[in-house]
């Protein structure tokens, strides 16, 4: 498990709320810091891939475990 600087639990939220919350959380981080997001919306997998591409942030990790989706995004 990679280290992270901030965790966002977006469980139970549907698109686009996990992305919007992640955007807000990333804004509080310094460049190079890592945000860990926990989501339950299956659509969030594609959403966070697209989000990382659009914003230039790095999606380091993305996996599913027991119906929860975990993402690690490094702020560019």
MOPAC internal coordinates of N, CA, C and O (Angstrom, degrees):
PM7 1SCF
backbone

  N    0.0000 0     0.00 0     0.00 0    0    0    0
  C    1.4731 1     0.00 0     0.00 0    1    0    0
  C    1.5392 1   109.12 1     0.00 0    2    1    0
  O    1.2310 1   121.53 1   -55.89 1    3    2    1
  N    1.2957 1   114.68 1   124.11 1    3    2    1
  C    1.4699 1   120.07 1  -179.72 1    5    3    2
  C    1.5288 1   110.78 1   -71.88 1    6    5    3
  O    1.2310 1   120.85 1   -23.77 1    7    6    5
  N    1.3024 1   115.97 1   156.23 1    7    6    5
  C    1.4569 1   120.58 1   176.77 1    9    7    6
  C    1.5201 1   109.89 1   -76.72 1   10    9    7
  O    1.2310 1   121.06 1   -27.45 1   11   10    9
  N    1.3182 1   115.57 1   152.55 1   11   10    9
  C    1.4591 1   120.10 1   176.40 1   13   11   10
  C    1.5168 1   108.87 1  -142.73 1   14   13   11
  O    1.2310 1   121.27 1   -22.16 1   15   14   13
  N    1.3298 1   115.18 1   157.84 1   15   14   13
  C    1.4608 1   120.60 1  -175.86 1   17   15   14
  C    1.5237 1   112.57 1   -97.11 1   18   17   15
  O    1.2310 1   120.95 1   153.75 1   19   18   17
  N    1.3368 1   115.78 1   -26.25 1   19   18   17
  C    1.4611 1   120.49 1  -176.51 1   21   19   18
  C    1.5076 1   108.55 1  -148.43 1   22   21   19
  O    1.2310 1   120.44 1   -37.31 1   23   22   21
  N    1.3499 1   116.77 1   142.69 1   23   22   21
  C    1.4606 1   120.04 1   178.26 1   25   23   22
  C    1.5206 1   109.49 1  -117.90 1   26   25   23
  O    1.2310 1   121.86 1   -43.48 1   27   26   25
  N    1.3302 1   114.05 1   136.52 1   27   26   25
  C    1.4641 1   121.21 1   177.04 1   29   27   26
  C    1.5205 1   107.51 1  -119.71 1   30   29   27
  O    1.2310 1   120.44 1   -60.61 1   31   30   29
  N    1.3189 1   116.77 1   119.39 1   31   30   29
  C    1.4640 1   120.34 1   176.91 1   33   31   30
  C    1.5178 1   108.40 1   -98.22 1   34   33   31
  O    1.2310 1   121.11 1   -75.21 1   35   34   33
  N    1.3390 1   115.48 1   104.79 1   35   34   33
  C    1.4701 1   120.85 1  -179.15 1   37   35   34
  C    1.5241 1   110.22 1  -105.96 1   38   37   35
  O    1.2310 1   120.58 1  -155.36 1   39   38   37
  N    1.3276 1   116.51 1    24.64 1   39   38   37
  C    1.4640 1   121.38 1   179.26 1   41   39   38
  C    1.5278 1   110.30 1   -58.92 1   42   41   39
  O    1.2310 1   120.87 1   -42.66 1   43   42   41
  N    1.3327 1   115.94 1   137.34 1   43   42   41
  C    1.4591 1   120.53 1   177.39 1   45   43   42
  C    1.5139 1   113.79 1    83.80 1   46   45   43
  O    1.2310 1   120.14 1   174.33 1   47   46   45
  N    1.3319 1   117.33 1    -5.67 1   47   46   45
  C    1.4616 1   120.15 1   179.31 1   49   47   46
  C    1.5230 1   109.57 1   -97.09 1   50   49   47
  O    1.2310 1   121.14 1   -38.18 1   51   50   49
  N    1.3302 1   115.42 1   141.82 1   51   50   49
  C    1.4537 1   119.69 1   177.63 1   53   51   50
  C    1.5170 1   110.61 1  -105.11 1   54   53   51
  O    1.2310 1   121.56 1   -18.97 1   55   54   53
  N    1.3190 1   114.63 1   161.03 1   55   54   53
  C    1.4572 1   122.70 1   178.95 1   57   55   54
  C    1.5363 1   109.20 1   -49.43 1   58   57   55
  O    1.2310 1   118.57 1   -42.88 1   59   58   57
  N    1.3055 1   120.32 1   137.12 1   59   58   57
  C    1.4692 1   127.54 1     5.16 1   61   59   58
  C    1.5255 1   113.36 1   -98.89 1   62   61   59
  O    1.2310 1   119.69 1  -166.69 1   63   62   61
  N    1.3280 1   118.20 1    13.31 1   63   62   61
  C    1.4697 1   120.26 1  -174.54 1   65   63   62
  C    1.5262 1   115.32 1   -58.05 1   66   65   63
  O    1.2310 1   118.78 1   136.25 1   67   66   65
  N    1.3481 1   119.93 1   -43.75 1   67   66   65
  C    1.4751 1   117.33 1   178.60 1   69   67   66
  C    1.5327 1   112.47 1   -58.78 1   70   69   67
  O    1.2310 1   120.47 1   140.73 1   71   70   69
  N    1.3249 1   116.71 1   -39.27 1   71   70   69
  C    1.4697 1   120.75 1   179.44 1   73   71   70
  C    1.5306 1   110.27 1   -66.61 1   74   73   71
  O    1.2310 1   120.57 1   134.58 1   75   74   73
  N    1.3196 1   116.52 1   -45.42 1   75   74   73
  C    1.4705 1   120.60 1  -178.93 1   77   75   74
  C    1.5267 1   110.72 1   -62.20 1   78   77   75
  O    1.2310 1   120.38 1   137.17 1   79   78   77
  N    1.3228 1   116.88 1   -42.83 1   79   78   77
  C    1.4672 1   120.53 1   178.56 1   81   79   78
  C    1.5241 1   110.53 1   -65.64 1   82   81   79
  O    1.2310 1   120.68 1   140.61 1   83   82   81
  N    1.3446 1   116.30 1   -39.39 1   83   82   81
  C    1.4604 1   121.05 1   179.86 1   85   83   82
  C    1.5279 1   110.07 1   -63.41 1   86   85   83
  O    1.2310 1   121.05 1   138.91 1   87   86   85
  N    1.3223 1   115.59 1   -41.09 1   87   86   85
  C    1.4646 1   121.16 1   179.69 1   89   87   86
  C    1.5277 1   109.61 1   -59.93 1   90   89   87
  O    1.2310 1   121.23 1   134.83 1   91   90   89
  N    1.3387 1   115.26 1   -45.17 1   91   90   89
  C    1.4653 1   122.20 1   179.46 1   93   91   90
  C    1.5384 1   110.51 1   -62.51 1   94   93   91
  O    1.2310 1   120.78 1   135.70 1   95   94   93
  N    1.3253 1   116.12 1   -44.30 1   95   94   93
  C    1.4632 1   121.23 1  -178.96 1   97   95   94
  C    1.5257 1   111.14 1   -66.32 1   98   97   95
  O    1.2310 1   120.55 1   137.79 1   99   98   97
  N    1.3421 1   116.56 1   -42.21 1   99   98   97
  C    1.4697 1   120.51 1   179.43 1  101   99   98
  C    1.5188 1   110.90 1   -61.79 1  102  101   99
  O    1.2310 1   120.29 1   147.30 1  103  102  101
  N    1.3204 1   117.05 1   -32.70 1  103  102  101
  C    1.4640 1   121.82 1  -179.17 1  105  103  102
  C    1.5305 1   111.21 1   -62.28 1  106  105  103
  O    1.2310 1   120.23 1   155.30 1  107  106  105
  N    1.3389 1   117.17 1   -24.70 1  107  106  105
  C    1.4638 1   120.84 1  -178.43 1  109  107  106
  C    1.5302 1   111.88 1   -87.20 1  110  109  107
  O    1.2310 1   120.41 1   170.45 1  111  110  109
  N    1.3435 1   116.82 1    -9.55 1  111  110  109
  C    1.4600 1   120.79 1  -176.67 1  113  111  110
  C    1.5234 1   111.92 1   -94.13 1  114  113  111
  O    1.2310 1   121.60 1   -23.39 1  115  114  113
  N    1.3367 1   114.54 1   156.61 1  115  114  113
  C    1.4672 1   121.19 1   173.86 1  117  115  114
  C    1.5259 1   107.77 1   -84.12 1  118  117  115
  O    1.2310 1   120.80 1   -20.74 1  119  118  117
  N    1.3185 1   116.08 1   159.26 1  119  118  117
  C    1.4587 1   121.40 1   175.74 1  121  119  118
  C    1.5258 1   109.86 1   -57.39 1  122  121  119
  O    1.2310 1   120.32 1   -46.75 1  123  122  121
  N    1.3323 1   117.00 1   133.25 1  123  122  121
  C    1.4624 1   121.29 1  -179.87 1  125  123  122
  C    1.5210 1   113.83 1    94.32 1  126  125  123
  O    1.2310 1   120.16 1   165.18 1  127  126  125
  N    1.3285 1   117.30 1   -14.82 1  127  126  125
  C    1.4655 1   119.82 1   178.44 1  129  127  126
  C    1.5286 1   109.50 1   -79.33 1  130  129  127
  O    1.2310 1   121.19 1   -18.99 1  131  130  129
  N    1.3351 1   115.33 1   161.01 1  131  130  129
  C    1.4596 1   120.94 1  -172.86 1  133  131  130
  C    1.5300 1   111.81 1  -118.64 1  134  133  131
  O    1.2310 1   121.49 1   -47.01 1  135  134  133
  N    1.3279 1   114.75 1   132.99 1  135  134  133
  C    1.4670 1   122.31 1   176.88 1  137  135  134
  C    1.5229 1   108.06 1  -106.11 1  138  137  135
  O    1.2310 1   120.85 1   -49.36 1  139  138  137
  N    1.3304 1   115.97 1   130.64 1  139  138  137
  C    1.4672 1   120.63 1   175.04 1  141  139  138
  C    1.5195 1   106.99 1  -104.58 1  142  141  139
  O    1.2310 1   121.34 1   -50.94 1  143  142  141
  N    1.3325 1   115.03 1   129.06 1  143  142  141
  C    1.4635 1   120.39 1  -179.52 1  145  143  142
  C    1.5223 1   108.81 1  -118.06 1  146  145  143
  O    1.2310 1   121.19 1   -44.08 1  147  146  145
  N    1.3348 1   115.34 1   135.92 1  147  146  145
  C    1.4593 1   121.31 1   173.84 1  149  147  146
  C    1.5259 1   105.98 1  -114.88 1  150  149  147
  O    1.2310 1   120.91 1   -54.43 1  151  150  149
  N    1.3346 1   115.86 1   125.57 1  151  150  149
  C    1.4613 1   120.04 1  -179.06 1  153  151  150
  C    1.5229 1   109.77 1  -135.64 1  154  153  151
  O    1.2310 1   120.59 1   -21.84 1  155  154  153
  N    1.3319 1   116.48 1   158.16 1  155  154  153
  C    1.4636 1   120.57 1   178.23 1  157  155  154
  C    1.5291 1   111.29 1  -115.28 1  158  157  155
  O    1.2310 1   120.05 1   172.59 1  159  158  157
  N    1.3201 1   117.50 1    -7.41 1  159  158  157
  C    1.4633 1   122.44 1  -179.89 1  161  159  158
  C    1.5329 1   109.33 1   -80.75 1  162  161  159
  O    1.2310 1   119.68 1   -64.34 1  163  162  161
  N    1.3452 1   118.22 1   115.66 1  163  162  161
  C    1.4688 1   120.83 1  -179.68 1  165  163  162
  C    1.5288 1   112.83 1   -57.79 1  166  165  163
  O    1.2310 1   120.48 1   152.12 1  167  166  165
  N    1.3133 1   116.69 1   -27.88 1  167  166  165
  C    1.4618 1   121.39 1   177.99 1  169  167  166
  C    1.5171 1   112.86 1   -67.29 1  170  169  167
  O    1.2310 1   120.82 1   163.42 1  171  170  169
  N    1.3258 1   116.04 1   -16.58 1  171  170  169
  C    1.4632 1   119.68 1  -176.70 1  173  171  170
  C    1.5253 1   112.07 1   -66.77 1  174  173  171
  O    1.2310 1   119.65 1   157.10 1  175  174  173
  N    1.3326 1   118.27 1   -22.90 1  175  174  173
  C    1.4658 1   121.00 1   180.00 1  177  175  174
  C    1.5293 1   109.68 1   -60.79 1  178  177  175
  O    1.2310 1   120.65 1   126.59 1  179  178  177
  N    1.3311 1   116.37 1   -53.41 1  179  178  177
  C    1.4645 1   120.46 1   177.94 1  181  179  178
  C    1.5238 1   110.59 1   -66.86 1  182  181  179
  O    1.2310 1   120.58 1   140.66 1  183  182  181
  N    1.3255 1   116.50 1   -39.34 1  183  182  181
  C    1.4654 1   120.96 1  -178.58 1  185  183  182
  C    1.5229 1   111.50 1   -57.87 1  186  185  183
  O    1.2310 1   120.27 1   133.68 1  187  186  185
  N    1.3399 1   117.09 1   -46.32 1  187  186  185
  C    1.4581 1   119.64 1  -176.80 1  189  187  186
  C    1.5246 1   112.48 1   -73.34 1  190  189  187
  O    1.2310 1   120.18 1   151.02 1  191  190  189
  N    1.3427 1   117.27 1   -28.98 1  191  190  189
  C    1.4643 1   119.76 1   174.03 1  193  191  190
  C    1.5274 1   109.34 1   -64.17 1  194  193  191
  O    1.2310 1   120.91 1   133.18 1  195  194  193
  N    1.3311 1   115.86 1   -46.82 1  195  194  193
  C    1.4649 1   120.97 1   179.53 1  197  195  194
  C    1.5277 1   110.96 1   -65.62 1  198  197  195
  O    1.2310 1   120.90 1   138.42 1  199  198  197
  N    1.3305 1   115.88 1   -41.58 1  199  198  197
  C    1.4694 1   121.70 1  -179.77 1  201  199  198
  C    1.5281 1   110.57 1   -58.85 1  202  201  199
  O    1.2310 1   120.57 1   134.28 1  203  202  201
  N    1.3400 1   116.51 1   -45.72 1  203  202  201
  C    1.4649 1   120.96 1  -179.40 1  205  203  202
  C    1.5317 1   110.38 1   -61.98 1  206  205  203
  O    1.2310 1   120.73 1   136.08 1  207  206  205
  N    1.3332 1   116.20 1   -43.92 1  207  206  205
  C    1.4673 1   120.17 1   179.07 1  209  207  206
  C    1.5198 1   111.21 1   -62.07 1  210  209  207
  O    1.2310 1   120.58 1   133.23 1  211  210  209
  N    1.3342 1   116.50 1   -46.77 1  211  210  209
  C    1.4690 1   121.53 1  -176.03 1  213  211  210
  C    1.5211 1   112.47 1   -67.07 1  214  213  211
  O    1.2310 1   120.47 1   145.60 1  215  214  213
  N    1.3286 1   116.70 1   -34.40 1  215  214  213
  C    1.4674 1   119.66 1  -174.13 1  217  215  214
  C    1.5262 1   112.43 1   -96.94 1  218  217  215
  O    1.2310 1   120.15 1   169.21 1  219  218  217
  N    1.3356 1   117.32 1   -10.79 1  219  218  217
  C    1.4541 1   120.10 1  -179.77 1  221  219  218
  C    1.5221 1   113.40 1    79.39 1  222  221  219
  O    1.2310 1   120.45 1  -172.70 1  223  222  221
  N    1.3294 1   116.75 1     7.30 1  223  222  221
  C    1.4617 1   120.57 1   175.17 1  225  223  222
  C    1.5266 1   108.02 1   -84.40 1  226  225  223
  O    1.2310 1   120.40 1   -22.60 1  227  226  225
  N    1.3305 1   116.84 1   157.40 1  227  226  225
  C    1.4596 1   120.93 1  -175.11 1  229  227  226
  C    1.5221 1   111.82 1   -98.57 1  230  229  227
  O    1.2310 1   120.88 1   -57.86 1  231  230  229
  N    1.3335 1   115.91 1   122.14 1  231  230  229
  C    1.4645 1   120.90 1   173.80 1  233  231  230
  C    1.5253 1   106.11 1   -83.94 1  234  233  231
  O    1.2310 1   120.75 1   -78.20 1  235  234  233
  N    1.3361 1   116.18 1   101.80 1  235  234  233
  C    1.4599 1   121.23 1  -174.71 1  237  235  234
  C    1.5184 1   110.83 1   -77.54 1  238  237  235
  O    1.2310 1   121.31 1   139.52 1  239  238  237
  N    1.3197 1   115.10 1   -40.48 1  239  238  237
  C    1.4625 1   119.38 1  -173.04 1  241  239  238
  C    1.5217 1   109.64 1  -148.92 1  242  241  239
  O    1.2310 1   121.59 1   -32.54 1  243  242  241
  N    1.3273 1   114.56 1   147.46 1  243  242  241
  C    1.4607 1   121.07 1   177.50 1  245  243  242
  C    1.5236 1   106.51 1  -151.74 1  246  245  243
  O    1.2310 1   120.43 1   -62.72 1  247  246  245
  N    1.3236 1   116.79 1   117.28 1  247  246  245
  C    1.4659 1   118.86 1   176.36 1  249  247  246
  C    1.5198 1   111.15 1  -148.16 1  250  249  247
  O    1.2310 1   121.55 1   -17.21 1  251  250  249
  N    1.3253 1   114.64 1   162.79 1  251  250  249
  C    1.4595 1   121.33 1  -178.86 1  253  251  250
  C    1.5178 1   107.96 1  -115.94 1  254  253  251
  O    1.2310 1   120.59 1   -40.04 1  255  254  253
  N    1.3107 1   116.48 1   139.96 1  255  254  253
  C    1.4568 1   121.17 1   178.80 1  257  255  254
  C    1.5169 1   108.69 1  -147.38 1  258  257  255
  O    1.2310 1   120.54 1   -67.88 1  259  258  257
  N    1.3089 1   116.57 1   112.12 1  259  258  257
  C    1.4613 1   121.36 1   177.01 1  261  259  258
  C    1.5207 1   113.99 1    58.56 1  262  261  259
  O    1.2310 1   120.47 1  -137.97 1  263  262  261
  N    1.3205 1   116.72 1    42.03 1  263  262  261
  C    1.4614 1   120.25 1   177.23 1  265  263  262
  C    1.5172 1   114.62 1    82.55 1  266  265  263
  O    1.2310 1   120.77 1  -179.31 1  267  266  265
  N    1.3254 1   116.13 1     0.69 1  267  266  265
  C    1.4677 1   119.86 1   176.01 1  269  267  266
  C    1.5186 1   108.81 1  -111.87 1  270  269  267
  O    1.2310 1   121.34 1   -35.74 1  271  270  269
  N    1.3110 1   115.04 1   144.26 1  271  270  269
  C    1.4577 1   120.75 1  -179.36 1  273  271  270
  C    1.5186 1   108.85 1  -110.05 1  274  273  271
  O    1.2310 1   120.87 1   -47.02 1  275  274  273
  N    1.3243 1   115.94 1   132.98 1  275  274  273
  C    1.4556 1   121.64 1  -177.29 1  277  275  274
  C    1.5276 1   109.24 1  -117.24 1  278  277  275
  O    1.2310 1   120.95 1   -45.91 1  279  278  277
  N    1.3209 1   115.80 1   134.09 1  279  278  277
  C    1.4539 1   120.99 1  -179.87 1  281  279  278
  C    1.5217 1   108.95 1  -131.81 1  282  281  279
  O    1.2310 1   121.31 1   -36.93 1  283  282  281
  N    1.3172 1   115.11 1   143.07 1  283  282  281
  C    1.4593 1   120.91 1   172.34 1  285  283  282
  C    1.5188 1   106.67 1  -120.50 1  286  285  283
  O    1.2310 1   120.49 1   -58.38 1  287  286  285
  N    1.3175 1   116.67 1   121.62 1  287  286  285
  C    1.4563 1   121.65 1   179.74 1  289  287  286
  C    1.5201 1   109.31 1  -122.18 1  290  289  287
  O    1.2310 1   121.32 1   -54.08 1  291  290  289
  N    1.3454 1   115.09 1   125.92 1  291  290  289
  C    1.4561 1   120.28 1   177.30 1  293  291  290
  C    1.5184 1   108.71 1   -95.34 1  294  293  291
  O    1.2310 1   120.86 1   -53.34 1  295  294  293
  N    1.3332 1   115.96 1   126.66 1  295  294  293
  C    1.4547 1   120.66 1   179.71 1  297  295  294
  C    1.5263 1   110.14 1   -69.52 1  298  297  295
  O    1.2310 1   120.94 1   -47.67 1  299  298  297
  N    1.3203 1   115.81 1   132.33 1  299  298  297
  C    1.4713 1   119.83 1  -178.45 1  301  299  298
  C    1.5120 1   110.89 1   -80.14 1  302  301  299
  O    1.2310 1   120.10 1   180.00 1  303  302  301

